[in-house]
């Protein structure tokens, strides 16, 4: 009976300790990011803000990666179901933290990539295979983390187009 009780106790202790550690780390990371955003001045350094967010997410990821859910076999009563639900929620958390880390890393790389970028505005009603009809465009420039979005203009104003002659059958369809 003692080994069976020990497994139950170890499982409960691991799950509650993990839950406590995850909640604390999440609270610390969120509070840190909120403080960074509250202190951010619009004329400030965007790269520093993104780096700070990345640091908070990295700290959270360290805690998330160290979680031990305890024993998964030999459990009785409601404990197997509780552990299974916790494990599923934990897997979602791992994925969300990994996604946040990748997003911040990508944003940081983007803000460091100085230069001009072509910005295209597509009509999402025309979306097919990830693209749509481009109806507007403009230039965006990034310089040391600063973003300057130039004028966005309709594509129709860029050049004058001569109408294309079509046959009657095609015209009847459109």
Secondary structure by P-SEA (a helix, b strand, c coil): caaaaaaaaaaaaaaaaaaaaaaaaaaaaaaaaaaaaaaccccccaaaaaaaaaaaaaaaaaaaaacccccccccccaaaaaaaaaaaaaaaaaaaaaaaaaaaaaaaaaaacbbbbbbbbbcccccccccccccbbbbbbbcccbbbbcbbbbccccccccbbbbcaaaaaac
